[in-house]
């Protein structure tokens, strides 16, 4: 093979390799995957289910309604969910209200603080046959509840906060309380802490409940949260202002703000699973990549004319209760690594692309006499 032929062969191969890898990268950045890397698709809905909170375990959806009580649904076929059973306590105070604002599912039990009927624990081992097994009549106007371990944290409408012992589901009993006249609309239980949204003062307060006889506030956050979740001492706050705030609370007396990610609108619920945060937003569903909590970014959204409310995530499906109380089911496919990079607007350049173009540029710029050294 002559020197000129060797040079031409090397030149052509370098050029072809460069063009191929460049085309791949350029095609990837121009594809619709940048806009839709998680391919969110609506696949079903729960009819006649005026929900306010929802949880999903395997193929069963548990739905809480403020007016109609507690219901279970078979969702093994999301396109055709089937109602299994429902439960509503007797209410002589207000016949219209038979439900609650929240529910917690733990093992074979549902823990619910009914607005007018007190704390009730339901056996849901057979979702087709809901059974009441324990209750605590703590007076009217339970507004929200959250369970951590054997403890159920409950807030009342302008009546303060209670800790209920549920270690024996058949005999729940009160351990301690914190009484104030403010209006609490949300709470979250975590270890020896209780997070409460004080709507009167527009801030989230934190109670230390390690001593049930002396429950006291220890710190606060200056914002209105709609929901929150704590994962490995990182607190994710969903704000009414449309912000996702992430705090390090390993030292709860000195919480450290890590990230303030603004989406606009309002974030009404959230669920953090591994590297993803699912947000029920005033414009529908949003999915964020939070693998780097210092720099979250949106990977996809499903815009809906209705405002999202309660949210649950199970496997690759998301369940959202919208402001008309309908429950809609969405399926999503997790993005590939390249698609995640594209969502961050980072080109996926390969080693071959870099080497190919580098070789091409080097050959073109190299003087002829020096080229002969390689051929």
N, C-alpha and C positions, 0 to 999 in steps of 0.2 A: 504494500500500500504506500503510495507516494506521500510526501509531507503535506502537499496541498489537499489530498484526499482525506488524510487523517484530520487535518484542521477543519475541513468542511464538514466531516462527519460529526466531530465534537461540537462544532458550532450549531449544527442543525438539531442534534440531540438536546443540547442545552436550551435552545430556543423552544423546542416542542415541550419539554418538561416545564419550562417557565410559563408558557402560555396555558398549559393544562392546569397547573396549580393556581395561576392567577384567575383563570376562568372559574374554577371551583370556588375560590374565595369570593369573587365578585358575584357569582350566581347566588351564593349563600346569603350575602348581604342584601340582595335584591328580592329574595323570596318572601312570601307572605308569612313565613315562619317567624320573622321578626315581630310581626303583629299578633301572631297566634301560635306561640310555641307550645302551649298546653292543650290546644284543641278542646275547648270547653263546649259541650253540647248538652242541651236540655233533653232528658230522656223520659221524664214522667212528672207526675204531680199527685198529691194526696187530695182527693176531692172531699168536700164537706168536712174539712178539718181546720176549724178556726183556731189555729195554734198561736202560742206566744213564746213557747220554748220547746226545744226538740233535742233528743239524744238518740243515737243509733247504736245498737249492739248486734253484730252479725247481720241477720236478715230481718230484724225487727226494729221498727221506728216507734219511739215513745214520744207522744205529743201532749204538751200541757196547754190547756186553754183556760183563759180567765173566766169565761162564762160557762163552758160546757164540761169542764173537768179534765180527766186524764184518759188517754186512749192509746191503744196499741195497734200497729199495722204490720202485716206481712209484706215486706218489700223485696222478696226474692226475685220477683219480676217487677222492676221499677216502672215499666210501662203500664202495669195493671196492679197497683197496690191493693191490698185487701184488708179491710178493717177487721180486727180480731175481737176486741172487747173494749169496754169503756167503764169508767168509774167516776161518780160524782157524789160527794158526801151530802148528807141531809143538811139543808141550810134554812133555818127559820128566821134569820136576821134580814137577809136580802135574797129573795127567790131567784133573782137574775144572776147572781154571782155564785158559781159552784166550783171555781177553780183557784189558780194561783199564778204567780208570775214566773215561777221557776220550778225545776225538778232536778233531782240527782239520782242517778242509777248506780248502784253498787252491788255487785254479785247478783243475787236473785231478788233484790229489794229496790223499790222506788221510794225516795224520801221527799215528801212534799209538805210545805207549810201553807195550808189552804187559808184563804183570806179570812173567812168567817168560821172555819171549822177546826182550826188549830193544826198541830203537827200530826200527820198520819203516815204510817209506814205500810206499804203495800207489798204483798208477795206476788212477784211477777215471774216466778219460775216456770209457770205455764202462762204465756202471754194471752192465751185465749180464755183464761179464767183468772182475772185479777181478784185478789182477796185482801181485805184489810186485816192486819195482824197486830197492829199496835198504834196507839195515839196518845197525844198529850194535849189536853185542853188548856191552853195558856191564854185564853181570852181572844177577842176578835182582832182583826186588822193585821194579820201577818202579811207582809208585803213581798219579801224576798228571802231566799235561803241558799246556803252553800254547805257542802259536806266535806270534811277532811278527816280521814280515819273513822273513828267511832263518834265524832262530834258533829253536830248539825248547828250551824250558825244561822240565826233567824233575826230579821229586823221587822219592826212593826211600824205602821203608819203613825208617826209622831209619838211613838211609845217606847223607843229605844231598841235595845239589842239583847238577845238571849243566847246562851249556849245550852244545847240539849244533848244529853248523854243517850246515844243510841246503841250502846254495846250489846244490849239485849233488845232486839227489834220489837219484841212483844211488850216491852215496858219502858218507853222513853221517859226521861225525867230531866228536870232543869238542874243545871250545875251552877250557873251564875248569870248575872245580867248587868247591863250598863244603861242607865236611864238618862235621857236628855229630851228636850222638847223639840229638837230639830226634825226635819223631814228627810228620812233616809229612803233611797230608791234602789240601792244595789249593794250587795256585799260579796266578799270572796274570802274563803277560809284557806289558811296556809300555815301549817305547823302551829306555833303558839301565837299567831297573829290573825287579826281580823281586819280586813280592808272594807271600809264603809264609804259610800258616796253620800256626802252631806249636801243635799240639794238646797238647803236654806242658806248655807255659807258658800256654796259653789266650790267645794274642795273635797278631796278624798282624805279621810283620816284613817289612822292605823291604831288599833287597840292591841295591847298586850294582854292575853288571856291566860298566861301561865299560872296565875293565881285567880281562881274563879271567884274568890270572895273579894277581890280587889282589882277588877278590870278597869284599866285606865288607858287614855290616849297617850301615845308616845311620840308621834310625828304626824305630818300631813303632807299632801301633795297639792299644789295650787291650781287644780284644774278639775273639770267635770268629766268623769269617766263614765262610759256606758257599759263597758265590760273590761275584764283583765284576765291574764293568765300568767302564772309563774312557772318557769322551767329552769332548773339548775340555778337558782338565785338571780335569774334575770326576770324582771317584771315587765310584761308587755301590756300597756294601757291603750285601750281604744277610746278615743275622745270624741265628744259630741262636735268638736270643732274640726273633725276630719284628720286629726293627727294621730300617728302611732308613736308613742313615746316608749323607749326601752331604758329601764333603769337597772343598775347593779344594786341589789339590796342585800348583799352578803353582810353588810353592816347597816341594819335597818335604821339606826339613828342618824346615819350619814349616807343616805341613798345617793348614788352617782348617776346622773343623766348621761347615757351613752349615745343615744340617737333620738332625733326628733324628725320623723318622716311625715311630710304633709301631703295629703291626697285631696284636700278640699272636701266639701260636702260634710257628711257625718259618718263615722264608723260606729255601727250599732252592735256588732258582735265580732268575735274573733276566735280562731282556734289555731294554735301553733303545733305543727307536726314536723319533727326533724328540721329540715332546712327551709320549710315553707310556712308562711302565715296566710291563712284564709280569712278574708275580711268580708263581713256582711256590711255593704256600704249603701249610702242613700241612692246610689245609681246602679246597684246590683251587686255582683260578686267581683272581688279583686283578689289576685294571688300574688304574694310577694316572695322573693327569694331572700332569706335572711341568713344564709350560710356565713356571711360576714355581717354581724350585727351593727358594725360601724357604718356599713354602706348597703342598706336594703335597696332592692330595686323591684319594680313591678314587672312580672313576666307575662301576665295576661289579665283580662277582665271580661266579664259578660255583662253588657249593659242591659238594664231592664228599666222600663218606665216606672216601675214600682220601687219603693224603698225597702231594702233588706232589713230583716229583724233577726230573730233567733237563727242560729246556724249550728250544723253538726257535720263532721267529716268522718267518713268511714271508707277505708281502702281508697279507691279512686273515684269516689262519689261524694258530692257535697249536697247537703239538704238545707234549704233556706226558707224561712217563714217571711213572707212579704207583708207590707202594711195592710193589705186586704185580707190577711190571715191565711192565705193560701200557702201550702208547702210545695215548693218546686224542687225537682231532683236534677242535678247536673253531673255529668261524667267528664272526667278530664284525663288526659294522657300526660305523664311526666315527660318533660322535655329532655332531649339529649344534651350532652355537655356542650356541643357546638351551638345548639339553640339557646342555651343559657348565656353563652358568651355573646351571641347576637342580640339577645334581649338587653344586654348591658352595652351594646354598640361597640363590642371589641371584636375586630376581624379575626377569623380563625385561620391565621397563616401557619402553614406547616413548614417543617424543616426543608422538605423537598422544594417548596416554593421559593424559600430564601436562597437555598443553594443554587437552584436553577437560574434565578435572575442574577445572583451574584456572579456566577460563572459567565453568563452572557455579557454583563457589563464589563467584567474584567477583560474578556477577550476583545471586545470592541475597542476599549480604551488602550489596550496594550500595544506598544510599537511592534512593527512587523519583525524586527530583528530579535526581540525578546520572545515573540510567539514561537519562533523556531526552536527555542530551548525545550518546548514541550512536545515537539513533533519529530 
